[in-house]
Amino acid sequence: MVTKSSKAERKSVYDQKLCKLLEAYTRVLVVSADNVGSNQLQGIRKGLRGDSVILMGKNTMMKRTIRAHSEKTGNTTYLSLVPLLVGNVGLIFTKGDMKEVSDEVEKYKVGAPARVGLIAPVDVVVPPGNTGLDPSQTSFFQVLNIPTKINKGTVEIVTPVELIMKGDKVGSSESALLAKLGIRPFSYGLIVQSVYENGSVFSPEVLNLTEDDIAQKFIAGLSNVVALAMATTYPTLAAAPHMFTNAYKNLLAVAVSTEYTFPQAEKVKEYIKDPSKFAAAVAVAPAAGSGGSAAASKVEEKKEEAPAEESEEEGGLFGLFD
């Protein structure tokens, strides 16, 4: 009876803690905790201490508490967390920047050996080079079809070898070889699987979005809205400038082809009747912009005139003394 009572008390304490966290926080990171040891988890807790709280527990218990709390408070936004509680997962409640929290969690990943029977989370490639193993160990490489040669009394791998592919189960030969080479190909830690905020659930990729990415996505969406509005002739604020421009072009085409006119078309019609006016208008801008060069040319003309006056004076002086 004592055991059952203590177990019920622990459940009650856990329920109360989870309910308080749900009320206090609106941002939650759902993380996978596969192959994460207790010491590693304790280090992560210390690193996040301040703005974030990690809560682990049985999925059934967390789901029951979330549903009960949602019914009690009438706040159904918490129910978005229930479908995410699958597998060995935990919850990181935070009031800080979720990107910074995710980066902090990433720091605590630790290397791990390739144990027999594990499913490889990444590709494992054995690099070429001297292994430091004596020639008697070549049987490992032969079993795995790894090309080697003997160099200075040790085994040397000739080319890079894809030893294990992502998703494959680690065999005994691969595990033994990687252990002999001192390669720890896998790393384990808390992995962010989903991002929850105020009832909305996002993929963890949103944490890596920059302002430029958001601006590009907005521009792409705006372009689609404009294209749809133009194709369906449905007026929108984004498409209005293009619609007005196209309407003006159509009216201008009618005015040019007929006697009909309006103020904005009169100048175009004048240019069509007398193209020289258009050429004169184009020439006005360069002339206006070359005021400095015109002034400079006037100065040069004056400089050219000055020697002529001096020659006359010289001629007068020469005649006087002559």
Beta strands, then each sheet from edge to edge (+ up, - down):
strand 1: 27-32
strand 2: 52-56
strand 3: 89-94
strand 4: 110-112
strand 5: 124-126
strand 6: 129-130
strand 7: 148-151
strand 8: 154-157
strand 9: 161-164
strand 10: 186-188
strand 11: 191-197
strand 12: 200-202
sheet 1: 2+ 3- 1+ 11- 12+
sheet 2: 4+ 10-
sheet 3: 5+ 9-
sheet 4: 6+ 8- 7+
end
